Amino acid sequence: MQIGTSGHTVIIGAGVIGAAIGQSLVSRGQSVTVVERGLIAAKPGASGASAALLEPLAGAHPELRDTAQRALARLPGLCRDLLADTGIDPQWSRPGSMVLASRERDATWLRTFRMPMFHEIGEPVEWLTGHQARALEPAIGSHVVGALLIPSTQSVHAPGYVRALIADVTRRGGVVLAETVVTGFRRDGLTVRAVVTSAGEILCDRVVIACGAWSGQVASLLGNDVPAVPISPQRGQILAIAPTGGAPRVSHVLHGAGGYAVPKPNGTVLVGATHDNVGFDQSLTPEGFRFLGTLAHDLVPGIADEPVRHVWAGFRPIWEGSGPPPVGPLPGTENVIIAAGHGAIGLTVSAGVGEVVADLVTGR
């Protein structure tokens, strides 16, 4: 099989970054093929496993922060259009979030350091007393002495969002090849002429490597003359609590105690996550489950003993190089772009990364 036309881009990876890049490119009339090693939006990829809390990256590297702001501004309209055009609901919402302080020194740090970071990027935030926080969220504990309220925090259903992006790629004439493994590249000097896959060669004018935790492995197939891409997998374990009718309803994303609780439209609350540096080991562990249980009791004691619906794990792509995760030309090549390594914030920046790469490809 050979796929390719003038100006053809092959995107390796159909997680949220690759899917967003594909959607941005086809929206600008570009010819695109997306290659995905597994099923679309399936675990253990980060996109299939994500709790999908999306909030401003106040205090982050300016490039990353600005990409996130671009993404978050675009996301509501994008999700609305995806639902209308594909019939797949990304389940976009704006629940807002609360960063909980259980000690006075934590409250002082949030007010003194974190609040100004949000003000610097024009994000309105508000300080709540413990009483005010519990009035908004009855499920949190009496130990909470205050909370930073971030009204702009958004959320989606991560697999639905990715599937909607991919459906829009095919709707607009792009090609998507799932369960197709990249095995190599056919090069002419610094230029990649074709991507070699388990389904055959795909001719290309450019390549985008956007396959999350596997991006370093795929980049290594370009050859020893291309610098290594230092991206490693980090396992994150998450559980979903399904509160019964008598339990208090959680309405905001909650941060604290080294984790988060994310409410979903169906009433479940996702609690996560572990940060396990174990390579590509997808195992669920007793230690991880205990950590998540303790985290639930710290964050949302009002629902912590409610039934657990399920537990799962996925792999965050961790960038181990200097500076922010790379979004741009891959050194040692003439027509390869790398967009990977965003760890736990891939969904947050995805709609912005898609536009940044589309700008690179189209010369904007």
N, C-alpha and C positions, 0 to 999 in steps of 0.2 A: 504494500500500500504506500502510495506517495501522495501527500497533501501539501499544497503550496502554491501561492500565486505571488505576483509582485507585491511587495509590501507586507508579506505574511509574517505574523508573529506567533511563535509557539510559546505558550505559557506552561511551565512544568509546576503542577500543583493546583488543585481545585479547593483548597481551604479558603478561608475568608480573604486572605491577601490575594491569592491567585484569582479567585472568583471576582473580586472587586476590580482588579486590573483588567480582566477579560471584559467585564461589563462596561467599564469606562472606555476601553478601546473600541468595542463594537458600537457603542453609542456615538462614536465619532467616525463611524464608517470604515473602521479598520478590519482587515481580514485576520481572524484569530482561530487557533486551535488550542484547546486546553487539555492537557494530559494529566490524568490522576491515577496514582498507583492502586488506590482502593476504590471503595464506593464513595459517592458524593456525600460529604458532611458526616462521614462515619468516624467513630472512635477507632484508634486512639489518637487521631489527629487533634490538635488543640481546638480547632473550630468545632468539631463534633462534641467535644467534652466541655466547652467553656460555659461558665455561669452567665457570661455576657452582661457584665456591668460596665457601662460606658460613661466615663466622667472626665472632665477637663484634667489635663496633666499639669496642673500648677506646680511650678518648681522644677519641671523636667528640662532637659536640654532644649534650647530654643527651637531647633529644627523639629524635634519630636513634638514639642508643645504646639507649635504652629500647625503641623500636620494634623494633630488631634483636633484642634479648633476647626480646621477646614472640614474634617470628617464629621464632627458632631453637628456643625451647621448644616451639612448636606443630608444627614441621615434621615430626619423626619420625612422630607419630601421624597427621598429615594425610596424609603420603605412604602410610602403611600403609592408611588408609581409602580413599584414592583408588584404590589398586591393587585392593582388595577390591570396591569399588563400580563401577569403570569398566573394570577389566581392563587398564588402561594402567599400565605400571610406570614411576614416576618415577626408578627406580634410585637411591634414597636410600642414602647410606652415611655413615659417620663416620670418615674416614681420619685425622683429625688433621692438623696442619700444623707445619712447621718454618720458622722465619725464620733464614736462614743468615747468618753473619758471616764474611767473608773477611779481615778485619783486626781487630787487637786493639781499636782504637778503636771499631769497629762493635760488637764484643762488649760493651765497656764501656757503650756507649749503650743497647743492648738490655737489659742487666741493670739499669742505673741508672734508665732512664726508661720503657721499654716494659713490663717485668715488673710494676712497681707499678700501671700502668693496668689490667692484667688483674685484679690482686688487688683493686682498688677495686670492680670489678663482680662479684666472687665467682667469677671464672674461674680454675681451677687451671692453672698453667703451670710449666714446669720448664726449668732451664738444663742444656744438654748440652755437654760438651767436644767438640772436633772428632772425637776417637776414638769417643766415644759416638754422635755423629751419624752417622758412617760405618758404625758397626755396625748402626744401624737402616736406613740408606739407602746401600747400597754404590755406587749410581750417582753420588753427589755426589763432588766433587773433593778432593784432598789439601790444597788451599788453604783449606778451611773450618776455622776455628779454634774455632768454637762455634756453637750454635744454640739458639733459643728454641722449645721444644716446646709447642704449643697443642693438647691432646688433643681439644677439643670441636669442632674444625672439621668441618663437614659438606659434603656434595656431592650433587648430583643430576644427571641428564641433563636439561639445561634444556628442550629441545623436548618431551621426554616429560612433564616436570612441567607445562608449560603446557597441553599437549594433555589431560592428565588433569584439570586444573582446568576446562577448557572442557567436556570431556565430562561432568563432574559438574554444570555449570551446565545443560546440556541435559537431563540425566537428572532433574534436580529441577524441570523445567518452564520453564527460561529459554530465551530465543531467542538464537541466535548467527547473525549475518549476516557471513560472510566475503566478501572481494573486493567490499566495499561502501564507497564513498567518501563522507565527509561533505562536503557542499558549502555548507552554511549552517544558519541557525537561524531559526525563526519566533518572534519575541518579542512580549510584551505588557508594555511598560515594562521593568522589571528582571527579569521572569520569562520564561524560555524555555518555550514551549508545545509546540514540536515541533523535532525534529532533521531537517533536510532532507538526504537522501542520494541517491546514484545509483539507489537502489531505491525512492525515494519518501519521504514524510514518516513520521516515527515520533513519535507523541504521547508526551508525557512529563510527569511531575510534577517530575522533577529530572534533571540531567545530571552525569555524572562524566567529566571529560577526563583520560584516562590513556593517551595514545598516544605515550609516550616522546619521542623526539627531534622528533616532529611536533606535540607538544602546543602549542607556541607558535603554529604556523601555524593549527591548528584553533581555538584561542582567539581569534585575530584575526578569525575569521569572525563573532564575536559583535558586532562593530562598533567604531567608533573611540572610543565612550564607555566601553569596558571597557579597563582598563589592560593594556598589553602583558605577556605572560608571557615572561620572558627565559630561554628554554631553547634551546640550540644543539646540533647534532649533533657528535660527535667520533668519527672512524673508529678502530676497533681491529682490527688484523690479528692472526690467531692461526694457528698450525700444529699439526697432530696428527702425532706420531711413533708409528710402529707397530713396537716392538721385536721382534726375532726371538727364537727360543727360547733362544739362548745369552746374551742380554743380561740384566743385573741388572734385577729388577723394582722399579719405584718404587711405594711404598705410601702415602707421605704427600704432601700438598700442600706444595710447596716455594716459599718466597719468597726473593728476593735479586736483586742486580744490576739492580734496576729492573723486575722482572717476576716471573713465577710459572710453575710446572709443576704440572699437575693430573692425577693418574692417574685412569683410568676403569676400571670393572669389566671391560671387554673387553680390557684390557691396554694400550690406547693412552694416550699422555701428551700433554696439550694444553699448549703453550708460548705465552705471550703476555705482554703485547700491546703494540702500538704505540698512541700517542696522537696522532692526526693531525687537526689542525684544518683540514679541507679542505671543509667543508660536506657536502652529500650526495653526495660522490664515493665510490663503492663500489670503486674500482679497487684491485687488488692491485699492489704496487710492488716493484721490485727492492731498493730501500732498506729496505722493510719486511721482506722475506725475509732480507736480510743481518742486520738487527737481530735477528730471531727466531733465526737460526742462531747468532749470537754469544751470545745469551741462553741457548740450549740448552747450548752448551759451557760457559758459566759455571755454570749451575745443575745440569745432569745430564750431565757429560762422559761418563759410562759408557754413555749411550744416544744422545748427540747425533749420532753418525754412522749411526744406524739409519735405515731408510727413512721418508720423510715421506709420510704417507697423503694428506693434503690440506691446503690453506691457504684461509682465508676471512676475511671482514671483516663487521663490523656497526657500527651507530651507537649510541654511548652518548648518553643525554640529559643534557646538562650544564647544571645550574642556575647561572645567572650573577647571580642576585639575592643579597640579604643573607640571612643565617641559613640554616637547613637547607632542603632541597627542600620545596616546599609540599605539604601534605596537609590540605585544609580548604576552606572557602568561597572562591570566586573573587571578589575585590573588584569592585564594579560590577554584580553580579548578585544575585538573590535565591535562585536554586535551582540554581546550578552549583557543583560541587566540582572542585577541581584536585588531582591526585595524580600528580606527574611530576617528572623532573629528578634522579633518583637515581644517574645516572652508572653506575659499575661495580658498585654495590651493590644494584641493584633486586631481584635474586633473594634477597639476604640479608634484606632488609626486607619482602619481598612479603607473606608470611603475616601479618605484623604490620600493614602498611598496609591489607590487606583488612579486618581486624578494626576498625581505627581508623575507616575510612570507614563500615563497617556500624554502628558505634556512633553516628556522626553521623546517619546516615539513620534509624535506629530510635530515636534519642533516649536511648540508654543512657548 
